Amino acid sequence: MKDLNQVLMNPIRSRIIQYLSVHKEATAGILSEHILDVPRTTLYRHINILEKSDLLTVISEKKIRGSVEKTYALNIGTYSKENTLENASRNAFGFLMKIYSDFDRYFADNKDQPISEFDNIFLGNVSLMLSDEEFKLFMSEMNQVLGKYMSNVQDGSRKQRSISIISSPVINEGE
């Protein structure tokens, strides 16, 4: 089996996981209705990779016209098993390298365009002074805002935008 970070770094697989994190379950047909820019055969290939990596589980199967339609859900056990303190540094590195790779590929593909034509790209860093309770409230509110937009159906007026949120460890400047 591939390293899970390698499996998760693929943008199509990330979108499948995101859809299932919001909707809890889906068939390949439902996923193809919401991820319109990916050919059905490509989508099936990525679903298969996620299933073989034990990131998706089949929760039901139904016979339809001589074939079997599977309903998938996230395999939370696999995510929990990988989300350990022992794996934290590797997981953070994989996450950051995916972001770096996306930027690198984007700028390489658009190197002949003036910087003013880039797609609302921004980088920012904000330090907040929050108690643990305030931070939990902040994250809850941010998740509500993100959830509002995560279910948008793709149409001709929308394009994929990747928003990465990192709560990084604090290193005291005096150290």
N, C-alpha and C positions, 0 to 999 in steps of 0.2 A: 504494500500500500504506500502511496505517496505520502510525504510529509503533509500534514493537514494544513499548514500555512500555505504551502504551494497550491493545494486544492482551493483554499478559500481566497487566494489572491486573484482569481479569475473574475472579471466584472460580471459576466453572465451568471456564474454560480452565486456571486454575491447578491444579485438581484433576485434569484430564485429563493435564496435563504431569507432575504428581506421580506419578500412576499409572504412566505410561510410564517415568518415571525409575527406578522400582522394578522394574517387570516387563519393561522393554525393548521390548515390542511388544504390540499388542492390536488387535482389530477393534472397530467401533462396538458390536457386540452384547456383547462382553466388557465394554467400558466401561460400558454401560447396566446390566449385572448388578452392577457394583460402585459405581456412582453412582446409587443408586436414587431419590433425591429429585428428579432432573432428568428431565423427559419426554424420551422418545427423540428426538422431532423437534427439541427444543431442543439436545440433545446433538449431534445431527448438524450443526446449524447452527454450533455452536462448533468442532467438529472441522473443518468446512469453512473457517472463519476461520483456524484454526491452520495448515491445509494451504496456503491461499492466501498466508499470511504467511511461508511457507517454514519454519515452526517444526516441522511434522510432515512426514514423508515417507512415501510408500506403498512398503512393502517387498515386498508381494505382492498379487495379486488372484486371486480364485477365483470362478468362475461358480456361483451357487446359485439354482436355480429362476427363471431368467430375469433375475436381477440380479447385480451384481458385488459381492462382499464384499472390502473392502480391509483389509489389515493395515498398521497405522501404527507408526512409531517416531519418536523425536525426531530432528530434523535437527541434529545436534551442530555441524555446520559453521556454521549460522546463529547459534547461541548463541555459538560461539567468535568469530565475526566481530564480533558486537555487544559482546562482553566485552573491550573494549580500554581502555587508559588514557585515550584521547581521549573515550570514552563514559562513563567511570566516574562522573563527577559527575552526568550526566543519568540514568544507571541508578540511582544511589543516590537521587536526588531522586524518581524514579518509584516506587521501592520504598517510600520513606518516605511519599509521598503516598497510596499504596494503603493503608498501615496507618492513616494519618490518616483517610482516607475511610471505611474500615471502622468505626473508632471513632465518627466523626461520625454515620454512618448508624445505627449501633447505638443510640447515646444518643438520637438524635432519635426513633427508633421506640419507645423505652422510657422516654420522659421522665416518664411518670406513675407509674412504679414507684419504690418506695423504693430507695435505693442498696444496701441489704443484699440485694436480690433479683437483683443483676446476676450473670451467669454466670461466677463465679470469675475475673473479669478482674483482672489485676495488671500493674503496670508496675514494672520493677526495673532497676537498673544495678549491675553488679559490676565492679570493676577487679581484674584478676588480674596478678600479677607472674610472667611465664612466659618462658622462653627460646623460640626458634623451634621447637626440637624438642619442648619441653613443650606448646607451643600446638598443634602437629600432632597429638600424642598426645591432647590434650584434644578436638580437633575429631573425631578418629577415634572416640573413645569416645562423644561426643555423637551422632555419626551412627549408631552402633550402636544406641543407645537409641531414637533417632527411627525408625530402620528397623524396629525391633520393632513399632511401633505404626502405621506408615504403611500397612501391608497389611491392617489390620482391615477386614472387610467391614461395610458399613453395615447396621444392623438397627434395630429399634425402640428399643433401649436406648442407642444411640450418637448423638451429634450432632457436627457438625463443630466443631472447635476450631482456631483458627489460632495457631500458635506462630511468632513472628518472632525470628530470631537475627541480631544485627548485631555484627560485629567492626569497631569504628570506629577511625579513626586517632587516635593519641594526640597531644594538644597539651599540651606541658609547661606546667604552671601558672605557672612563673616567666617565661614568654615574653609 
